Amino acid sequence: MKQKPLLSTLAILNLLPLLGSPAFAAQPEDSTSDRYNLGEIVVSAPGEGVQATETVRMVTAKDIETSGARTLDEAIALLPGVNIRNGGEGVPRIDIRGFKTRHVVLLLDGIPLNSAFDQQFDPTAISTENIAEIKMTSGASSILYGQGGLGGVINIITKKGMQRTQGMVGVETGDHEPYQAKASVSGASDRFNYFFSGNAQKVDGFPLSDDFRPTVEQGSGYRKNSDHERNSLLGTVGFTPNQDLALGLTVNYAQGSYGKPATAINDSADLFANTTKFQRVQDYSTLSLQLAGEYAATQHLNLRGWTWFTQHDELQNQYGSRDYAAVNLQQKAISTITGVTLQPKYDFGPAGSLALSLSAENDAWDTYTIIGTADTEHPEQQIYSAGIEYEFSPLPGLNLVAGYGHYWQARSEVTLDDYSALFGASYDLTAATRLKASFKRNVRFPSLGDLYDTFNNGNPQLLPERSHTYEAGVDQKLPLETTAALTGFYTTVENLVQTNQDVGRKVNLAEVRFAGAELSVANRAVKNLLLRGSYSYLHSEDRSRAGREEQQYTPEHVIVLEGKYDCACGFTPYASVRYVGNQYAYTKNNVQPVQKAKLNDYTLVNLKLNQQVWGGKANLYVGADNLFDQNYETSYGFPQPGRFVYGGVEFRL
Amino acid sequence: MKHGGKIIAQILILTALALGLWGCGASPWRYDPGVPAAPDVVATAGNGVVRVSWSQPSNATAYDIYYASSPGVTTSSSSIPNSCGSFADVTGLQNGTTYYFRVVARNSKGSSPLSGEVSAAPSSAGIFLPADLVGTWRFNALISGSGAKWMRGSVNIDASGAVSVASFLDSAGGTTAPNDLFSTMSIASDGTVSQDGAAAGFHGVLSENIFRDLLVGTGTTASGQLMVVLQKMVPGITFAATDIQGTGQSGAGPLLVVYHQISSGAVSEWEWGNFQVGRDQAETYSSIGAQSAKVLPGAGSKVVGMTITADGLISESPKAGVTPQPAALLTDAVMSADKMTIVGTATDSRGAYLLRIIQLVHPPTIATGTNYQLGDLAGSYTYLAASAGALPGWAVATETVGSAGNASFSGYLASDGSTTAPAPFALGLDAQGKLSSGADTSYHGQFSYFKNLVVATGTGAGGAGYLSVAVKR
């Protein structure tokens, strides 16, 4: 069994401040880049327009650097309403307010990254060194984002080069000798700007908690089949020929492989345990291209447009036994999305502004069986969207927004259509108090996999899923440089696509309800000290199957505390604590009657210590994720990483 | 203030330490299935072998079999550990010696007590006795010809061979068995079975399998040409849903199944099909063939649900909204005691009457691998066939198969009195027991897992479809 001396780890972390020099100020903001604004779908000043009526949370590049987040899921894990699950799929799944990943729209500079097959995405494929900002809209979101996104929208805005060529090189390693190497270079001239970054990561396996009890399927030490390797490149080039026109090109490429750890429980008598599967994604690659433009046609009319292409292909292996020796099924799956969006916006001045969004998208999914006997499939669909959103401020401090979107899903056998509608309002009651409320009816068309994947009970008769979300909240500035935000929400979802075990195919069966509240508080009373905390409460009702109450794997309580201090010596300690409580699992689908069990509550503590050296040109850091080696699960039978100690250095050029 | 940062950092660390320790220590919750109860056990003797069968508690995951040549078996006795499924063959035993057996059911929580002790004495095969016929038998039969129909029910055979019909149902709803179906049965030492009186046209054979529970017969009756399959209810053998469930990736995968059938009446033709049964007992068809054009039921989706009673009766029900449905669904089909064969009758959507024989390619807990070898076909079989069409009939013969799959007939007799046997032919066998004949593309057969039965369909002389059953001697 490997040793993880907690006290010696803390002792090392405690010594770091001595490395600093008192000559340096608090760790500066990241000055190497700005935001690639052409990647924004919804453009308005922070806290104004439609965003003032919604629940929008930001994670900045500074937040990412402070916390040590390496990938998208790590970067947003502490946001209210977010739950990260790790089950049998080998990659983390991001849930927002109880909605699963397929109900979250993920954009990279406006490029949709959800798979054409099942509308899920791999958040670990997005490394963080090129992220300027992550904007997460929970619940009711702008019409301009299109259909889908019943749970929310995550738009990753990348960095943009600024005057003067700058760069960064960093390396990181840790327990069990994983490595991460990253680099970026950026710059700008009068008309051009560029930002290029690359990242290479390799992990042989994540460490398990020392408290993990070995089973037939999983020994102690390191998680079996949990390796992953990823190499990625991202580049954005902007061209501004004149003050009215801006063009941008984004290219993103990632390649790698990863294992899908099997359940640690191989016991057919366990009514809750998943069937053991031995699977890997032996190779994958993702290529995204986007050409964007913005043209100020007149003083009032602004035109924005994008055309994009995303292709993701995977080589998936299924093995017959736990030694992963013999492949009994190998398939290649290719998801391709191409599209174009035109978004004119007219500013009427005091009468408000009106934005239109016209979009056409083609989704295709191809599966080829290389080893084994499974069908090859090549379904395709087109999605057309037309949306309109009107923002208006009839009184000072009062923002109103109304929107309507109509969507068509065109397939070879049928064309479906449905709509979404948004109404929102915000009012600045005082200079320190803002009230807001919104309602959104939203839709999500069934994915190509839902419709045509015969191996997994696909059903071409499926109808769109629909949600109704009601939200109300207050943002309040409090004394001692404290800000607080409280939001309550209620969402009903109908026609959720789910496999009906009685008929053995997917149907529009489920109705789920979510009700909750999110409270977040931030304090900066002490100079250079940031304290943040949040509490999320989520009540879920799974009305799809008899015997079910709460939705499976949906925590009822999440508490997050964060603290960061920027010392004059260039030393920045950061700590976060996340408590997750009251989540439930149910027996397997073929077990009657249904039984419910409560997963253990757990608390995770992360610590990271940064120290600037060499005149601010380098940053040394050490950290520990899951500092207290909590033995916990987010899905029954899938143990999560134990304590992971790491360290690294970044050089700014 | 230069020390203020260090102080605040230490405060942060200590606060995190306190909060983190608050959540430490607990391991994830695990389901407790409880220790299984001791199973009920039956021992059935064969030639140098005893098959030990047991009931399956729902929370058991493995079984250990203990045995000895004297009573009082304990866990220190000889054992076959870690068996899955519902039976195990204890081989290498001495004929004529009585052996005693007990079984323990296990799971992750522990082991059951030892089961009750049962005994059996293996004996050499080849000799059939009248006692082999004694018992309760369920039957499924098909009549081809002008009086086409299916019949099913149960009979009791006593020590004198007298057959009394306990229950009867035919395709017209009749509940009275014709008097030329069963009379008094007698069995020769080689396993051939005959009847007297009105049923004297009967030609049957009893399988030499370990339970001697499969009797196949043909004959001419007043209604038409008969093929009947009788399956004995073996005392102590019980059935459970696990006998018709796939095991998923944690075990051998889905349960692979193949069927062959012959129909008469409105449509006379052969048909075969392959499907798999999942953990939810749902059937998904993968292929189908017949003399007429067929559409794959379910188009790749789960299309039919299968259920089984504790005494081995299997029924199918359609999955709502899934099309196209199969032309026929079975009700009260009979699973054999070795749980590898299912026989049933039905009326299909065209009004045709059919007799269907279903074979499991492998037991639920055992994946196919190298179980089927061409050399295992070698031997002598009693061959019975029923043909439908314009000239329905039957045939019996001795079929001999060589180690290379070369097959030939002798002692051939058909319902029209012909004794001219079909020409010799070559058989091919794949890894899943599927039989083919290179010269005859219509031929489609399945070798049984225990290598004692071949069921096949094909197109015979004059374009008549046939269903054949070859029972190994």
Interface residues (C-beta under 8 A of the other chain):
Chain A: L10 L13 N14 P17 P22 D211 F212 R213 I265 N266 D267 S268 A269 D270 L271 F272 A273 T275 T276 K277 F278 Q318 G320 D375 T454 F455 N457 G458 N459 Q461 Q501 D502 V503 G504 R505 V507 V526 N528 L529 L561 G563 Y565 C567 A568 C569 F571 P573 Y574 A575 S576 V577 Y579 N589 N590 A597 K598 L599 N600 D601 Y602 T603 L604 V605 L607 L609 L627 F628 D629 Q630 N631 Y632 E633 Y636 P639
Chain B: M1 K2 G4 G5 K6 I8 A9 Q10 L12 I13 T15 A16 L17 L19 G20 L21 W22 G23 C24 G25 A26 S27 P28 W29 R30 Y31 P33 P36 S58 N59 A60 T61 N107 S108 K109 T247 G248 Q249 S250 G251 G278 R279 D280 A282 T284 A299 G300 S301 K302 V303 G305 K319 A320 G321 V322 A367
